[in-house]
Each structure stands twice: as C-alpha cells, then as structure tokens.
C-alpha cells in the first residue's frame, strides 16, 4: 500500500520566478523505523561475530607541520589515498594507504587556490570541490592542482553536487527579505536558487535560528539529509526529499509543545542524531544523543533489529574503538579513524589495555607507544559474512 509523507510547513524564499519550496510530499520509497526508545528491548550484539579488523595504520607526522591532524571532520578515499578535511587548520590533507603524508591541497591565504578556512569538500568526476568559509567553491584536480574558484552568495556548512546543480545546508537559518527562514537550498550550476525550505517543522517559530544538529552528506551519489531534532533521515533526489528512516526517540524527543527557542531558554537537550548516518550492506551506523550520553547505534535493515552500544559485548575490545565509519573502501569494508584524545584515554585504561593485549597484540603495541604529538589511527573493518 502506498503511504505518503505528511506535508510539513515549507517556507519559500522569494528569489525569482523559478523558485519553489523543497517538496517533501512524495510517496515514501523506503521507510525503516528505528526504535531507540527502550534499550531493554533492543538486541544484544557480539561485535566479534559481525566485524573483523583488516588493518591498523598510524597516520604519519613529519617535519612538515601540515602533516598534523587535529580536528578531522571528513574523509574521502580516492584510489589508494585518503583525503582528510582538518577542521582546526582548515586544510585538505592527503595520506597514502600506509598513512604516509603526501601533501596539503591548496593553502591558507586569499590568492588563487587558497582559502581562509574550509567547511566541507567532495570528490566527483575527477574533481575535488572545497567549500570555503568565505562563500566560495574551489576546484582542484585529483593531484591537487588548482582549477577554478566559484563565488556563491550564501554561507553553508555542507554541500553536495547533483546532476543539475548543488544542494547546500546551513545548521542555522537566515531570514530573506520577505521574512522567511530557510536552511536547505538547491541551486543550478550558476548558483541561482531553485528551491529552499526548512522541511520538517510544522510551525515557523520552530525553525532553528542557531546551530543545533542536522546534516547533509553524500555517499555513493546518495545525498542524505536530516534537520535539527527531526525524527527523519531523508534521501535527496532532484528537488524532492524522500523519508528513508524514522528515528523513534520516544519521550526523549523534542517536546511538541515547545519551540526550539523555548528549549534553548530552558536549557533542555532533547534526543537527536549526531552529524551523519552511514550505510554499508544491510547495516546502518549512527551516533545519537540521549542525555547524558552520546551513543553508537547499529540498525540491521534485514532483521529490522536495533543494537545500541550499551548492548555490545563489553568483553570485546572492539566495543570501545568502533564508531560511525568515516569512509567506505568497498561494499564490505570501511574505515574508522580513532582521534588522538580517544587513543590517549584508552591508553590510561588499564582494564581495557589488558583486554586489547589479550585480543589484538598489534593494536596493543601501537596504542601503548602513543604520545600527544602523534596523529590518529586508521582502522579498516570488514563485515563478516
């Protein structure tokens, strides 16, 4: 039976005759309901029966200060290299599959191919596109050579290119001249706005005016989107959003009778998704917040069972190092990058280090030798058949 989405309030931006609101009234193509309400009824999971580690690579630090990774926020694998967006130093850094530092793409500055900071990037059709903090898209080839700079008339946190243009996402809203607010924008190749809206809010006063959560991400040409405190994760096609996942937070969700401004004033922190969702095979990985902690969840689309991290087998060392995957290598393999602060924290945990020593001597040796001047670890996982 065909089921249609509930049409939420969409707020148009008056930008010309082609403008329209983003359409969320399409028929649901796929819908999976993920219940994270009661962990007592959730499934228990032995990670050792689900995943195995294929490789552990320590990312290199050299005499070149650009090799240091402090605040990586996105990774894309291109052939045998990893391109990493470092948020603190705001650069695109390239490492090979053995963790050796190759180069910095572009540099800090205001000349051709330079930037004062980056928010996001993508790699498509042999072109690297970097979204700058000062409203530009800079293009490089796969060798890091500068190609072009394009000016855009908006500030955005995330973006993705489509067949006909781009999709941009802000984690806050800006009022247009007619007083409308919006945070999701589609444009043509020349950055003319085609449609815009804040798709999931039923009242204008609920549209966020400052950064909460929400994300726009692209994986294997599928664009995924979720709004702040929304229960939905959607896939983007053309100018339409299709609700793909419904996340049921139960009583922990945003209260229906409170606006976001009231929630902020009261100091409340409702349940919400973290910054992205990752699909591989029949598994969906995502982090979510239910006060007072941030947790990892795994949803099996085939069995429709949700596994919260509280139900992972704690006798496996994997339970402390598994996180939302950073990038896909192939249909069965993905990488997780362990940040330095987590490695140093685990290093001091005697009980955990004893467990690692018993179960993975290679990881134990690497983690034991870590210092505060080192780079993160790249762990490659494979899904067991």
Order of alpha helices (4+ residues) and beta strands (2+ residues): beta-beta-beta-beta-beta-beta-beta-beta-beta-beta-beta-beta-beta-beta-beta-beta-beta-beta-beta-beta-beta-alpha-beta-beta-beta-beta-beta-beta-alpha-alpha-alpha-beta
